[in-house]
Amino acid sequence: MADSKRYVIVGNGVAGTTAAETLKKLDPQSQVTLLAAEPYPLYNRVSLPHYLKGTVSEDKVFMRSVEQHAQRGIDLRLETRVAKVHPDEGVVVTEAGETFPYDKLLVATGGHPRPLPAPGADTPGVYYFQTLDDTRAMVERFATARRAVVVGGSFIAYELAEGFRRRGLEVVWLIRGPRWLRRILDEDGGRLVDLLARDHGVEILYGEEVAEVHAAQGTVKAVTTTGGRVIEADMVGCGLGLDFYTELLDGTGVDVRGGVVTDEYLATNVPGIYAAGDVARFFDVFIGRHNQMGTWNNAMMHGRVAAANMAGARRPYREVPVYSSGLFDSKITAIGATPENHPEVEAVSHVDWDNRQYQRLFFLEGRLVGAVLIGDLRARKKIVDMITQRERVDDPNRLILSLT
């Protein structure tokens, strides 16, 4: 064991756990340490919205046990937060002062919800939706809650709005911008989502934010909006985006720009340090630019590729990120590069109001690089194939009509 490689992975989401398991397969004699801030081994974050809605039980959310990690030879350390990385010494230091030496380090830390910027935001009854504990707390609250306010224009805000409504709550959804996913959808797309939400019994107020949270008897009772409306609420759910856990890299020289910047091999600019999952701003070989997209499959594949390269391979990440979700009584998928990360893309769109379907395609330098689909998702495979083949598109409008 004296000559065995030492791999340290910070973050035990699907990227970190997949990397740990892959490393033990590729390098069985290696020492793999997996540092987890949460008190749980891997659970399925994709299942949390279903748990919130009550369509799956909590026990179905877990994917790994502590014993399974031990059987695989992975040293899992729960409730262990990393404070600092010292690349010159090849050491990770935790908040508790423990040190873990490494030969290769993977940062797969993900992010944390942006806080609600309003007086009273720390009132019990204000919730975020990132972890199992967040979800558990909301599920417990459903027993007495009758009314809810949701804040934000993100996918997470949608999951909260649908989850609260499925649990029988009256839901008012506040969106600061003119529509949901305002950078990805155009006006027609936003209007279609509004119709779907209202059919589901969710009222959306645009151009509104929370100005103040009001409490009574130690818990939320109402919010005042920036437009002056007072809305009664027993719960406030916040989906205001993520800030990524990159503080551990302060002073290391690792390039951090929103996320941890990597090349196509998921290696950072500092030798021996890699990044994967939501926190990684990776070089996307299909668009020739850096990209960042927090999806389960993307994170899992990141874990596999990063592990292979940490173990000595030279394998580029060559996957088109795809995120799919329910959308009230419909479905939505976002593919590849979108205006969320690449505002310079050109776009064409098409909407079918009768069948409530929508397609929007994104182009860079004459090539298809991304898309968003609502309703009929059958074109997803063709779009992914076109992105990977980097085909030139001479007539974007003709292409979008061929997909409808």
C-alpha positions as CSV (number, residue, x, y, z in Angstrom):
1,M,0.0,0.0,0.0
2,A,3.0,2.3,0.4
3,D,3.1,3.0,-3.4
4,S,-0.7,3.1,-3.9
5,K,-2.1,6.3,-5.3
6,R,-4.1,8.6,-3.0
7,Y,-7.3,10.0,-4.5
8,V,-9.4,12.5,-2.5
9,I,-12.8,13.5,-3.7
10,V,-14.7,16.5,-2.2
11,G,-18.4,16.0,-2.6
12,N,-20.4,12.8,-2.6
13,G,-23.2,13.6,-5.1
14,V,-23.5,11.5,-8.2
15,A,-20.3,13.0,-9.7
16,G,-18.1,12.4,-6.7
17,T,-19.6,9.0,-5.8
18,T,-19.3,7.8,-9.5
19,A,-15.7,9.0,-9.6
20,A,-14.9,7.1,-6.4
21,E,-16.4,3.9,-7.6
22,T,-14.7,4.2,-11.0
23,L,-11.3,4.8,-9.4
24,K,-11.6,1.7,-7.3
25,K,-12.4,-0.3,-10.5
26,L,-9.6,1.2,-12.5
27,D,-7.0,1.2,-9.7
28,P,-8.0,-1.4,-7.1
29,Q,-5.0,-0.8,-4.9
30,S,-5.5,2.9,-4.6
31,Q,-6.7,4.8,-1.5
32,V,-9.9,6.6,-2.3
33,T,-11.3,9.1,0.2
34,L,-14.7,10.6,-0.3
35,L,-15.5,13.7,1.8
36,A,-19.2,14.5,2.2
37,A,-20.6,17.6,3.8
38,E,-24.0,16.0,4.3
39,P,-24.8,13.3,6.8
40,Y,-25.9,10.8,4.1
41,P,-24.3,8.6,1.5
42,L,-25.5,9.1,-2.1
43,Y,-29.2,9.8,-2.6
44,N,-31.0,10.5,-5.8
45,R,-31.6,14.2,-6.1
46,V,-33.7,13.6,-9.2
47,S,-36.2,11.8,-6.9
48,L,-36.5,14.7,-4.4
49,P,-39.3,16.4,-6.5
50,H,-41.2,13.1,-6.5
51,Y,-40.7,12.8,-2.7
52,L,-41.9,16.4,-2.3
53,K,-45.1,15.6,-4.4
54,G,-45.7,12.4,-2.4
55,T,-45.3,10.1,-5.4
56,V,-42.3,8.2,-3.9
57,S,-41.4,7.5,-0.2
58,E,-38.2,8.7,1.4
59,D,-36.6,5.2,1.5
60,K,-36.7,5.1,-2.3
61,V,-34.5,8.2,-2.5
62,F,-31.3,6.5,-1.2
63,M,-28.9,4.9,-3.7
64,R,-26.0,3.9,-1.5
65,S,-25.3,2.9,2.1
66,V,-22.3,3.4,4.3
67,E,-21.7,-0.3,4.2
68,Q,-21.7,-0.4,0.4
69,H,-18.9,2.2,0.3
70,A,-16.9,0.1,2.8
71,Q,-17.4,-3.0,0.7
72,R,-16.0,-1.1,-2.4
73,G,-13.0,0.0,-0.4
74,I,-14.0,3.7,-0.4
75,D,-13.2,5.7,2.8
76,L,-16.4,7.7,3.1
77,R,-16.3,10.6,5.6
78,L,-19.7,12.1,6.3
79,E,-20.4,15.6,7.8
80,T,-16.9,16.6,6.7
81,R,-16.5,20.0,5.2
82,V,-13.3,21.0,3.4
83,A,-11.9,24.4,4.4
84,K,-8.8,24.6,2.3
85,V,-6.7,23.0,-0.4
86,H,-2.9,23.3,-0.4
87,P,-1.8,22.2,-3.9
88,D,1.9,22.7,-3.2
89,E,1.8,20.2,-0.4
90,G,-0.9,18.0,-1.9
91,V,-3.2,18.3,1.1
92,V,-6.8,19.0,1.9
93,V,-7.7,20.5,5.2
94,T,-11.2,20.2,6.8
95,E,-13.0,22.7,9.0
96,A,-12.3,20.3,11.9
97,G,-8.5,20.5,11.2
98,E,-8.1,17.0,9.7
99,T,-5.7,16.7,6.8
100,F,-6.0,14.3,3.8
101,P,-2.9,14.1,1.5
102,Y,-3.6,13.4,-2.1
103,D,-1.9,12.6,-5.4
104,K,-5.0,13.6,-7.4
105,L,-7.9,15.7,-6.1
106,L,-11.5,16.0,-7.5
107,V,-13.7,18.9,-6.6
108,A,-17.3,17.9,-7.0
109,T,-18.8,20.2,-4.4
110,G,-21.9,21.4,-6.2
111,G,-23.6,24.5,-4.9
112,H,-25.9,26.0,-2.3
113,P,-29.1,28.0,-2.8
114,R,-28.9,31.7,-3.0
115,P,-30.7,33.2,0.0
116,L,-33.9,35.2,-0.2
117,P,-32.8,38.9,0.0
118,A,-35.6,40.2,2.1
119,P,-36.3,41.1,5.7
120,G,-37.7,38.1,7.5
121,A,-36.1,35.6,5.2
122,D,-34.8,33.7,8.2
123,T,-38.3,33.1,9.5
124,P,-39.3,29.4,10.1
125,G,-41.4,28.4,7.1
126,V,-39.0,29.8,4.5
127,Y,-37.6,26.9,2.5
128,Y,-34.9,26.1,-0.1
129,F,-34.9,22.9,-2.2
130,Q,-31.4,21.4,-2.5
131,T,-31.0,18.6,0.0
132,L,-32.9,15.6,1.5
133,D,-33.2,17.5,4.7
134,D,-34.7,20.5,2.9
135,T,-37.3,18.2,1.3
136,R,-38.0,16.4,4.6
137,A,-38.7,19.7,6.4
138,M,-41.2,20.8,3.7
139,V,-43.0,17.4,3.7
140,E,-43.4,17.7,7.5
141,R,-44.8,21.2,7.0
142,F,-47.5,20.0,4.6
143,A,-49.5,18.6,7.5
144,T,-50.6,22.1,8.6
145,A,-49.9,24.3,5.6
146,R,-52.7,25.6,3.4
147,R,-51.2,28.4,1.3
148,A,-47.7,28.8,-0.2
149,V,-45.7,31.4,-2.1
150,V,-42.9,30.4,-4.5
151,V,-40.2,32.8,-5.5
152,G,-37.9,32.6,-8.5
153,G,-37.8,31.8,-12.2
154,S,-35.7,28.7,-12.1
155,F,-36.3,24.9,-12.6
156,I,-36.2,24.6,-8.8
157,A,-38.9,27.2,-8.4
158,Y,-41.1,25.2,-10.8
159,E,-40.5,22.0,-8.8
160,L,-41.6,23.8,-5.7
161,A,-44.7,25.3,-7.3
162,E,-45.8,21.9,-8.7
163,G,-44.9,20.0,-5.5
164,F,-46.9,22.4,-3.3
165,R,-49.8,22.3,-5.6
166,R,-49.8,18.5,-5.8
167,R,-50.0,18.5,-2.0
168,G,-53.2,20.6,-2.2
169,L,-51.8,24.0,-1.3
170,E,-53.0,27.3,-2.8
171,V,-49.9,28.5,-4.7
172,V,-48.9,32.0,-5.8
173,W,-45.6,32.0,-7.8
174,L,-43.6,35.2,-7.9
175,I,-41.2,35.7,-10.9
176,R,-39.0,38.8,-11.1
177,G,-38.7,38.7,-14.9
178,P,-41.4,38.7,-17.6
179,R,-41.6,34.9,-17.8
180,W,-40.2,31.6,-16.4
181,L,-36.7,30.7,-17.7
182,R,-36.6,34.1,-19.3
183,R,-33.1,33.6,-20.8
184,I,-34.0,30.3,-22.4
185,L,-37.7,30.8,-23.5
186,D,-39.0,33.6,-25.6
187,E,-42.3,35.3,-25.1
188,D,-44.4,32.5,-26.7
189,G,-42.6,29.9,-24.6
190,G,-43.3,31.9,-21.4
191,R,-46.9,32.3,-22.3
192,L,-47.3,28.5,-22.9
193,V,-45.8,27.8,-19.5
194,D,-48.2,30.3,-17.9
195,L,-51.1,28.5,-19.5
196,L,-49.9,25.1,-18.2
197,A,-49.4,26.6,-14.7
198,R,-52.8,28.2,-14.6
199,D,-54.5,25.0,-15.8
200,H,-52.8,23.3,-12.8
201,G,-54.2,25.9,-10.4
202,V,-51.0,27.9,-9.9
203,E,-51.2,31.7,-10.1
204,I,-48.0,33.4,-11.5
205,L,-47.3,37.1,-10.8
206,Y,-44.6,38.5,-13.0
207,G,-42.3,41.5,-12.2
208,E,-42.7,40.7,-8.5
209,E,-40.3,39.8,-5.8
210,V,-40.6,39.4,-2.0
211,A,-40.0,42.7,-0.2
212,E,-40.6,41.3,3.3
213,V,-41.6,38.1,5.0
214,H,-44.1,38.5,7.9
215,A,-44.3,36.2,10.9
216,A,-46.9,35.3,13.5
217,Q,-46.3,33.0,16.4
218,G,-42.8,32.2,15.2
219,T,-43.6,31.2,11.7
220,V,-44.4,32.6,8.3
221,K,-47.9,34.1,7.9
222,A,-47.6,36.4,4.8
223,V,-45.3,38.1,2.3
224,T,-45.3,41.6,0.9
225,T,-44.2,41.9,-2.7
226,T,-42.2,44.6,-4.2
227,G,-45.4,45.8,-5.9
228,G,-47.1,46.2,-2.6
229,R,-49.3,43.1,-2.5
230,V,-49.8,41.2,0.7
231,I,-50.1,37.5,0.1
232,E,-51.0,35.1,3.0
233,A,-48.7,32.1,3.2
234,D,-47.9,29.3,5.5
235,M,-44.8,28.4,3.5
236,V,-42.4,30.3,1.2
237,G,-40.3,28.2,-1.2
238,C,-37.3,29.8,-2.8
239,G,-35.7,28.9,-6.1
240,L,-33.3,31.7,-6.8
241,G,-30.4,29.9,-8.3
242,L,-27.2,28.5,-6.9
243,D,-23.8,29.8,-5.8
244,F,-21.1,27.2,-6.1
245,Y,-18.9,25.9,-3.4
246,T,-15.5,27.1,-4.6
247,E,-14.2,28.8,-1.5
248,L,-11.9,25.8,-0.7
249,L,-9.9,26.8,-3.8
250,D,-9.2,30.4,-2.7
251,G,-5.5,31.1,-3.0
252,T,-4.8,27.9,-4.9
253,G,-4.4,29.5,-8.3
254,V,-7.2,27.3,-9.7
255,D,-9.2,29.3,-12.3
256,V,-12.7,30.0,-10.9
257,R,-15.2,31.9,-13.0
258,G,-18.7,31.2,-11.6
259,G,-17.6,27.5,-11.5
260,V,-14.3,25.7,-11.5
261,V,-12.9,26.1,-15.0
262,T,-11.6,22.8,-16.7
263,D,-10.4,21.6,-20.0
264,E,-12.1,18.9,-22.0
265,Y,-10.4,16.3,-19.7
266,L,-12.0,17.9,-16.6
267,A,-8.5,19.0,-15.4
268,T,-8.1,22.4,-14.0
269,N,-5.1,24.7,-14.7
270,V,-3.4,23.4,-11.5
271,P,-1.8,20.0,-12.0
272,G,-3.5,17.2,-10.0
273,I,-6.8,19.0,-9.4
274,Y,-9.9,18.1,-11.4
275,A,-13.5,19.2,-11.2
276,A,-16.8,17.5,-12.0
277,G,-20.6,18.0,-11.8
278,D,-22.5,21.2,-11.3
279,V,-19.5,23.1,-10.1
280,A,-17.4,22.3,-13.2
281,R,-17.2,24.9,-16.0
282,F,-15.9,22.4,-18.6
283,F,-14.7,22.9,-22.1
284,D,-17.4,21.6,-24.4
285,V,-15.8,20.2,-27.5
286,F,-19.1,20.4,-29.4
287,I,-19.4,24.2,-29.2
288,G,-15.7,25.0,-28.8
289,R,-16.4,27.0,-25.6
290,H,-16.8,26.4,-21.9
291,N,-20.2,25.3,-20.7
292,Q,-21.9,24.6,-17.3
293,M,-25.1,22.6,-16.8
294,G,-26.3,21.0,-13.7
295,T,-27.9,17.7,-14.7
296,W,-27.8,14.3,-13.1
297,N,-26.5,12.5,-16.2
298,N,-24.0,15.2,-17.0
299,A,-22.6,14.9,-13.4
300,M,-22.5,11.1,-13.6
301,M,-20.6,11.1,-16.8
302,H,-18.3,13.8,-15.5
303,G,-17.5,11.4,-12.6
304,R,-16.5,8.6,-14.9
305,V,-14.4,10.8,-17.2
306,A,-12.7,12.6,-14.4
307,A,-11.8,9.3,-12.7
308,A,-10.4,7.8,-15.8
309,N,-8.1,10.8,-16.3
310,M,-7.1,10.9,-12.7
311,A,-6.0,7.3,-13.1
312,G,-3.9,8.2,-16.1
313,A,-6.1,8.1,-19.2
314,R,-6.5,11.0,-21.6
315,R,-10.2,10.8,-22.3
316,P,-12.1,14.0,-23.3
317,Y,-15.6,14.6,-22.1
318,R,-17.8,14.2,-25.1
319,E,-21.4,14.3,-24.0
320,V,-24.2,16.8,-24.8
321,P,-25.8,17.9,-21.5
322,V,-29.5,17.1,-21.4
323,Y,-32.0,18.1,-18.7
324,S,-35.5,16.8,-18.7
325,S,-38.3,17.5,-16.3
326,G,-42.1,17.3,-15.9
327,L,-43.8,20.6,-16.5
328,F,-47.2,20.4,-14.7
329,D,-49.2,18.2,-17.1
330,S,-46.5,18.5,-19.8
331,K,-42.7,17.9,-20.2
332,I,-39.7,20.0,-20.9
333,T,-36.1,19.2,-22.0
334,A,-33.1,21.6,-22.3
335,I,-30.3,20.4,-24.5
336,G,-26.7,21.5,-25.0
337,A,-25.8,25.2,-25.0
338,T,-28.6,27.7,-24.2
339,P,-28.7,31.5,-23.7
340,E,-28.5,30.9,-19.9
341,N,-24.8,30.3,-20.3
342,H,-24.3,31.6,-23.9
343,P,-26.3,34.8,-24.5
344,E,-24.6,35.1,-27.9
345,V,-26.5,32.2,-29.5
346,E,-29.0,32.9,-32.2
347,A,-32.4,31.3,-31.9
348,V,-35.5,30.3,-33.8
349,S,-38.7,29.0,-32.3
350,H,-42.1,27.5,-33.1
351,V,-45.2,27.1,-31.0
352,D,-48.3,24.9,-31.5
353,W,-51.0,26.4,-29.3
354,D,-53.6,23.8,-30.0
355,N,-51.4,20.9,-28.8
356,R,-49.4,23.0,-26.4
357,Q,-46.0,22.2,-27.9
358,Y,-43.0,24.4,-28.3
359,Q,-39.5,24.1,-29.8
360,R,-36.7,26.6,-29.7
361,L,-33.3,25.9,-31.3
362,F,-30.0,27.7,-30.6
363,F,-27.2,28.2,-33.1
364,L,-23.5,29.3,-33.0
365,E,-21.6,30.0,-36.2
366,G,-24.2,28.3,-38.3
367,R,-24.3,25.1,-36.2
368,L,-27.0,23.7,-34.0
369,V,-25.7,23.8,-30.4
370,G,-28.8,23.5,-28.2
371,A,-32.5,23.5,-27.8
372,V,-35.5,23.6,-25.5
373,L,-38.6,21.5,-26.1
374,I,-42.0,21.6,-24.4
375,G,-44.6,18.9,-24.9
376,D,-43.5,16.5,-27.6
377,L,-39.9,15.5,-26.9
378,R,-39.4,13.0,-29.7
379,A,-36.9,15.3,-31.5
380,R,-34.5,15.1,-28.6
381,K,-32.4,12.3,-30.1
382,K,-32.1,13.9,-33.5
383,I,-31.1,17.2,-31.9
384,V,-28.4,15.6,-29.8
385,D,-27.1,13.7,-32.9
386,M,-26.9,16.9,-34.9
387,I,-25.0,18.7,-32.1
388,T,-22.5,15.9,-31.8
389,Q,-22.0,15.8,-35.6
390,R,-21.5,19.6,-35.7
391,E,-23.5,19.8,-38.9
392,R,-23.9,23.2,-40.5
393,V,-27.5,24.4,-40.8
394,D,-28.3,26.6,-43.8
395,D,-32.0,27.2,-43.0
396,P,-32.8,27.2,-39.2
397,N,-36.5,27.8,-39.8
398,R,-36.8,24.9,-42.2
399,L,-35.0,22.7,-39.6
400,I,-37.4,23.6,-36.8
401,L,-40.5,22.9,-38.9
402,S,-39.1,19.5,-39.7
403,L,-38.9,18.7,-36.0
404,T,-42.6,19.6,-35.3
